[in-house]
Amino acid sequence: VFWDELFVLPVLTAHQPWVSRAMLEYRYRRLDAARRAAADDGLAGATFPWQSGSDGREETPAVLFNTRSGRWMPDNSRRQRHVGLAIAYNAWQYYQTTGDVAWLAHRGADLIIEVVRSFASLATYDEAEDRFHIDGVMGPDEFHDGYPDAPGQGLRDNAYTNVLAAWACARAADVLDLTDGQDCDGARTRLGIRPEERALWARLTRRLAVPFHDGVISQFAGYADLAELDWARYRRTYGNIGRLDLILESEGDTTNRYRLAKQPDVLMLVYLLGPDGLESALHQLGYPTDPDLVARTFDYYAERTAHGSTLSRVVQASVLARMDPARAWRTFRDAATADLDDTQGGTTGEGIHLGAMAGTIDIVTRAFAGLRTDADTVVLDPNLPAGLTRASFSLIHRGQRLRVTLESGTVAVCADPCATNPAVRVRVGDREEAIPVGGHAVFAVDRRI
């Protein structure tokens, strides 16, 4: 079990929240193992493994065999500490969808707060800069495990890790407010949270460092100092260059030297938080933004991504949905056929890519239909590409099952009589309605590209 759950659980939470709850229970039952792992590293809180064994132990292999070169290569994937942030994100999304404060108090709070404690103890403060930094990590890219002169030692200020850590710190504070006194067993008391801890989390939401270069968000500090790869030459020579790490090692070279990525890294922030959420997080951290930041950042990294994972085009299609729906549709189709066409060159015979399959569903609902939630309100902001003339799906939000149908110019929402919560409302554009049990509403939408 590893971070693919970040792509799977949001889909399950929206459609079958009881399944998501069971998967989050898997993580909760292994929380003590994660606490021991953090303590072994000299950290507070919990450090979840990149590849989790049945008892919560780290099972990521230390080496990987390169069939191109016939040599063993170091595998430092366990430095991808961001897996803990994925667990915190999924726990918060489960609460947002279900509104289950009791679960948040006795399960979600532990997962979110212990992950935040781990990252808070990883962060170091630079008084001269008035910034916190996180060192020794790898991002979702997977191709960079260190700098050219320090391979395997991890990176400083991976933007994805730092921004999501700041986001998680804010959610930890929200958890304490929401669960204070719940069942006479507040998380604050049970987890022994000190006032200075909460003060540190608040500082981290404002002062964690995020690097930039050339008007885009840097994947990590020092990324701009790396060399550019001759992409055209490698494509001519090798055709499929998804595993540039194996190709370059066979040539006596390393991915650590170049501006490249196996799969989206910085763009994962847009995938999870949305453009507005990312802008809000950067603003909270004290960084100025402009309306074209996401588009510039997308273009920059799209040219430098090898697509060595089936998740790569899932993320890109989702980010493109608002910027270029036609291109998003083409990218979505590529993502949807990953297993059918065996785009990874032989992996389909070993099993499906569950993360990519869930991710393609998520593109339709969250990206094309513009689904998001705001407390008891379901928000739909559709922007269907020309290739998708109709979409229909159901979801469960805070106990109310809704059936949604999108067609050119309209959004129809029906409330199921068998799963009800009269407090749930639906908002499309400027119009918001509570839909009665068994009732329906049709909303007009203007945008269609």
Secondary structure by P-SEA (a helix, b strand, c coil): ccccccccaaaaaaccaaaaaaaaaaaaaaaaaaaaaaaaaccccbbbbcccccccccccccccccccccbbbbbccccccaaaaaaaaaaaaaaaaccccccccccaaaaaaaaaaaaaaaccccccccbbbbcccccccccccccccccccccccaaaaaaaaaaaaaaaaaaaaaacccccccccccccccaaaaaaaaaaacbbbbbbcccccccccccccccccaaaaaaaccccccaaaaaaaaacccccccccccccccccccccccaaaaaaaaaaaccccccaaaaaaaaaaaacccccccaaaaaaaaaaccccaaaaaaaaaaaaacccccccccccccccaaaaaaaaaaaaccccccccccccbbbbbccccccccccccccccccbbbbbbbcccbbbbbbbcccccccbbbbccccccccccccbbbbbbcccc
